[in-house]
Amino acid sequence: MTSGTLRPPTGLAEALAAGAVVLDGGLSNQLESAGHDLGDELWSARLLAERPEAITEAHLAYFLAGASVAITASYQATFEGFARRGIGHGRAAELMRLGVEAAREAAARAAAKGVARPLWVAASAGPYGAMLADGSEYRGRYGLTVNELERFHRPRLEALAAARPDVLALETVPDADEATALLRAVRGLGVPVWLSYTVAGDRTRAGQPLQEAFALAADVDEVIAVGVNCCAPRDVGGAVATAARVTGRPVVAYPNSGETWDAGARTWSGRSTFSPEQVEDWRDRGARLIGGCCRVGPDTIATVARTLTG
């Protein structure tokens, strides 16, 4: 697959080539801990319209904890999802851009507080199932063709790319078919990307072998990292090793805490199984962009940062 002309390197790809870079943790749990209700189909994207300052503060907490990359609040931000709330196309595009601006503002505030390391912004693009808000992002197999999925993703990726993030995070992808669509949709946008699957064991959530799923990104010029997110910590190590072996690219790894989500009750149960020892193992297996997803907060990211830089 060939690409259009990419923007000049922003430094993130070079940083990954040099060593490990710390990602942030779960944006939603940080917002909820600050008292914000995310019980909405738009999830954290709703606050882009209602409380953008809250999003900036959440990003800032992670930068101050040691993260060098903030993932924006656009995971569930789609033109279709905003339209269901009566938000038109122009305003929806503006809100997607605002997500990048909120993270940029957090980086500026972190620098003002003495954070001297480079800070980057990753614009989140979740899977089609995130827009449906019915849990299908953990199953895939939506009944859509690759071409239909590409047509869905391309407009929002264009809007996110127009905000000039450092990288696009194609994240929580449950299905190799959707990965194919996303990798087609980013062609010519001029922004590097990472691709991360949500997995169960050694397969995507849709059941495809990870070796085949990761191979899709091996020769895509836009891809600067490939890996997994929003999965159990126990599933990360093997997936990281497979991604590194199949693609030869830096690997991204940011699992959930290890607790279990009950979709019916909309609550978490169990205990965290995310530990510093695992982080060291992921790094040794090839992970270079490491953080956390759901239920992983600033305290854990601070531990990750100390583990990787200490």
LOTI-102606 format. One line per field, with one value per residue (C-alpha): y, z, x. Coordinates in Angstrom, 3 decimals. Example, Ala and Ser with C-alpha at 12.3 -4.5 7.8 and 13.67 -1.06 7.14 Angstrom:
yy: [-4.500, -1.060]
zz: [7.800, 7.140]
xx: [12.300, 13.670]
END
This chain:
yy: [0.000, 3.366, 6.649, 10.296, 12.721, 12.607, 15.647, 16.149, 13.898, 15.241, 13.351, 10.601, 7.980, 8.891, 8.708, 5.219, 4.140, 5.365, 3.752, 3.520, 6.368, 6.582, 6.845, 8.178, 6.077, 5.901, 9.298, 8.198, 7.050, 10.281, 12.311, 10.207, 10.583, 14.348, 13.942, 13.964, 11.680, 9.760, 7.684, 8.755, 7.254, 9.905, 8.971, 11.408, 13.067, 14.713, 16.846, 18.302, 20.268, 20.742, 20.854, 20.997, 22.409, 19.121, 17.233, 19.532, 18.982, 15.196, 15.272, 17.517, 15.020, 12.362, 14.646, 15.598, 11.901, 11.144, 10.455, 11.894, 11.149, 12.201, 10.386, 12.738, 12.448, 11.534, 7.745, 7.872, 11.141, 10.472, 12.515, 9.899, 9.848, 13.625, 13.794, 11.632, 14.406, 17.084, 18.286, 19.131, 18.194, 21.495, 21.635, 17.955, 18.587, 21.567, 19.381, 16.779, 19.518, 20.807, 17.439, 17.952, 21.557, 20.487, 18.090, 20.748, 23.162, 20.514, 20.089, 23.848, 23.921, 20.980, 22.816, 25.893, 23.681, 22.541, 19.432, 19.650, 16.394, 16.319, 15.903, 14.573, 14.423, 11.324, 11.850, 8.854, 7.088, 4.241, 1.411, 1.464, -0.355, 2.530, 4.706, 2.066, 2.174, -1.376, -3.210, -4.427, -2.894, -5.962, -8.329, -6.813, -8.532, -5.716, -7.056, -4.277, -4.678, -3.316, -0.643, 0.400, 0.646, 2.711, 5.139, 5.439, 6.138, 8.407, 11.629, 11.594, 10.770, 13.719, 15.968, 14.706, 15.018, 18.619, 19.423, 18.398, 15.910, 14.288, 10.876, 9.219, 6.426, 3.778, 2.012, -0.780, -2.376, -5.740, -7.087, -7.433, -6.397, -3.099, -2.675, -3.070, -0.365, 1.996, 1.523, 2.362, 5.371, 7.015, 6.995, 10.466, 12.234, 13.206, 12.110, 9.054, 6.459, 3.621, 0.615, -1.260, -4.196, -5.286, -8.967, -12.102, -14.470, -14.799, -13.621, -10.460, -10.128, -11.204, -14.387, -13.796, -14.940, -11.985, -12.894, -12.291, -9.171, -7.506, -8.401, -5.978, -3.060, -4.351, -2.460, 0.568, 3.717, 5.683, 3.160, 4.029, 1.463, -1.522, -3.427, -3.865, -1.894, -2.263, -5.891, -7.754, -7.261, -11.033, -10.924, -8.233, -10.010, -12.623, -10.088, -7.687, -10.414, -11.376, -7.783, -7.128, -10.322, -9.921, -6.204, -5.198, -1.968, -0.469, -1.946, -0.071, -1.635, -0.094, -2.613, -2.144, -2.566, -6.216, -5.608, -6.944, -4.748, -5.782, -4.181, -4.897, -3.348, -0.814, -1.486, -2.881, -5.852, -7.729, -6.244, -4.675, -7.035, -4.304, -4.396, -2.822, -6.268, -6.722, -3.368, -4.452, -7.698, -5.845, -3.555, -6.518, -8.111, -5.012, -2.568, 1.039, 2.989, 1.853, 3.068, 2.061, 2.089, 1.712, 1.959, 2.817, 6.190, 8.740, 6.892, 3.772, 5.803, 7.409, 3.907, 2.987, 6.109, 5.316, 1.719, 2.711, 5.637, 4.691]
zz: [0.000, -0.948, 0.729, -0.046, 1.122, 4.895, 7.015, 8.186, 11.167, 14.431, 16.528, 17.900, 15.408, 16.161, 19.892, 19.506, 17.580, 20.462, 23.329, 25.241, 25.342, 27.992, 26.944, 29.122, 30.835, 30.601, 29.847, 30.894, 34.380, 34.972, 33.929, 36.097, 39.079, 38.648, 38.930, 35.290, 34.172, 31.014, 30.850, 27.293, 23.823, 23.040, 26.175, 26.773, 23.384, 24.883, 27.065, 23.978, 23.557, 27.197, 29.287, 27.147, 30.097, 31.946, 29.125, 29.234, 32.978, 32.526, 29.915, 32.164, 35.029, 32.840, 31.528, 35.103, 36.063, 33.448, 30.194, 27.015, 24.732, 25.275, 23.421, 22.592, 23.573, 20.048, 20.406, 19.975, 18.051, 14.667, 12.361, 12.689, 16.478, 16.763, 14.262, 16.560, 19.146, 16.666, 16.037, 12.386, 10.258, 10.625, 14.391, 14.686, 12.750, 15.002, 18.111, 16.736, 16.205, 19.698, 21.088, 19.633, 20.828, 24.379, 24.465, 23.023, 25.749, 28.376, 26.932, 27.117, 30.742, 31.578, 30.058, 32.105, 35.204, 34.390, 32.234, 29.858, 27.864, 24.416, 24.559, 21.710, 20.855, 19.392, 17.854, 18.756, 16.124, 17.584, 15.634, 13.999, 17.007, 19.304, 17.404, 17.929, 21.700, 22.098, 22.935, 19.380, 19.284, 21.324, 18.729, 15.291, 12.437, 11.953, 8.684, 6.706, 3.863, 3.978, 1.469, 3.627, 6.688, 4.754, 3.698, 7.332, 8.689, 6.032, 6.769, 10.503, 9.875, 7.491, 10.185, 12.803, 10.453, 9.688, 13.369, 12.835, 15.642, 15.876, 15.162, 14.593, 17.056, 15.224, 18.418, 19.965, 16.534, 16.982, 13.463, 10.765, 8.143, 9.916, 10.199, 6.432, 6.006, 8.419, 6.765, 3.429, 4.902, 6.213, 2.852, 1.732, 4.951, 5.701, 9.348, 10.795, 12.601, 15.036, 14.769, 17.908, 18.189, 21.125, 21.579, 23.521, 23.833, 20.508, 18.349, 17.551, 19.195, 15.868, 16.015, 13.471, 14.306, 15.445, 13.100, 10.138, 11.679, 12.419, 8.989, 7.424, 8.805, 8.036, 4.768, 5.319, 5.194, 7.543, 10.403, 13.028, 15.609, 15.845, 18.845, 21.306, 23.691, 25.761, 26.609, 29.728, 30.819, 30.607, 26.845, 26.105, 26.265, 23.609, 21.349, 21.633, 20.669, 17.677, 16.514, 16.732, 14.880, 12.112, 11.406, 12.531, 13.812, 17.305, 19.298, 21.190, 24.317, 26.582, 28.228, 30.710, 34.425, 34.354, 35.970, 34.222, 32.645, 33.142, 30.183, 31.617, 35.008, 33.541, 36.379, 36.828, 39.052, 40.176, 40.859, 38.894, 37.526, 35.890, 37.364, 36.765, 36.185, 33.183, 31.765, 31.839, 30.080, 27.368, 26.776, 26.538, 23.945, 21.733, 23.179, 22.760, 23.330, 26.687, 28.840, 29.947, 28.862, 30.920, 34.710, 34.467, 36.155, 36.701, 39.684, 37.584, 34.696, 37.135, 38.060, 34.383, 33.802, 36.723, 35.545, 32.003, 32.833, 36.229]
xx: [0.000, 1.383, 0.726, 0.479, 3.121, 3.368, 3.990, 7.583, 8.347, 6.984, 9.508, 7.250, 8.409, 12.009, 11.334, 9.873, 12.950, 15.100, 13.194, 9.940, 7.402, 4.680, 1.047, -1.742, -4.413, -8.183, -9.715, -13.191, -12.202, -10.293, -13.324, -15.643, -13.319, -13.710, -17.479, -18.563, -21.398, -20.497, -23.686, -24.367, -23.956, -21.336, -19.392, -16.506, -17.125, -20.224, -17.970, -16.320, -19.533, -20.456, -17.259, -14.096, -12.170, -12.778, -11.095, -8.082, -7.768, -7.947, -5.173, -3.099, -3.344, -1.753, 0.988, 1.870, 1.877, 4.530, 2.697, 4.172, 1.205, -2.420, -5.210, -8.082, -11.757, -12.854, -13.115, -16.896, -16.967, -18.567, -20.746, -23.488, -23.341, -23.402, -26.281, -28.402, -27.986, -28.997, -25.442, -24.817, -21.823, -19.980, -20.334, -19.368, -16.151, -15.457, -15.886, -13.470, -10.910, -11.615, -10.534, -7.073, -6.985, -7.915, -4.974, -2.655, -3.764, -3.021, 0.476, 1.022, -0.104, 2.142, 5.101, 4.211, 4.321, 7.839, 7.342, 10.293, 10.011, 8.352, 4.575, 2.443, -1.257, -2.915, -6.353, -8.488, -10.581, -12.566, -14.209, -17.623, -19.063, -18.155, -20.630, -23.341, -22.685, -23.978, -20.762, -20.218, -16.739, -15.780, -17.225, -16.725, -18.535, -21.045, -22.447, -20.753, -18.286, -14.753, -15.779, -18.736, -16.511, -13.980, -16.730, -17.819, -14.348, -12.859, -14.833, -14.092, -10.438, -10.261, -11.751, -9.318, -6.348, -7.343, -6.741, -3.098, -2.542, 0.866, -0.632, -3.997, -4.800, -6.826, -7.741, -9.793, -10.205, -11.958, -11.802, -9.133, -11.693, -12.211, -8.455, -8.227, -10.867, -9.114, -5.733, -7.295, -9.081, -5.891, -4.139, -3.122, -4.144, -0.556, -0.678, 1.085, -1.033, -0.872, -3.179, -4.206, -6.562, -8.657, -7.916, -8.759, -5.838, -4.042, -6.939, -8.843, -12.244, -13.732, -11.663, -8.894, -5.332, -3.249, -0.434, -2.744, -4.276, -0.934, 0.435, -2.066, -0.061, 3.415, 3.902, 1.665, 3.758, 1.512, 1.836, 4.454, 3.301, 0.971, -0.313, -3.178, -5.348, -8.529, -7.781, -6.735, -3.107, -2.549, -3.179, -0.609, 2.755, 2.078, 0.382, 3.326, 5.780, 3.635, 3.237, 6.970, 7.839, 5.257, 5.611, 9.086, 7.465, 7.461, 4.597, 1.893, 0.388, -2.240, -4.563, -7.366, -6.735, -7.771, -11.140, -14.258, -16.929, -20.569, -22.358, -25.813, -25.148, -22.688, -20.244, -16.757, -15.967, -12.880, -9.480, -6.678, -4.033, -1.915, 1.614, 5.054, 6.542, 4.259, 5.334, 8.976, 8.053, 6.108, 9.072, 11.426, 9.140, 9.108, 6.572, 7.699, 4.469, 3.085, 0.204, -3.263, -6.874, -10.073, -9.654, -5.964, -5.487, -2.715, -1.231, -0.691, 0.705, 3.141, 4.299, 4.628, 6.745, 9.027, 9.380, 10.302, 12.575, 13.964]
END
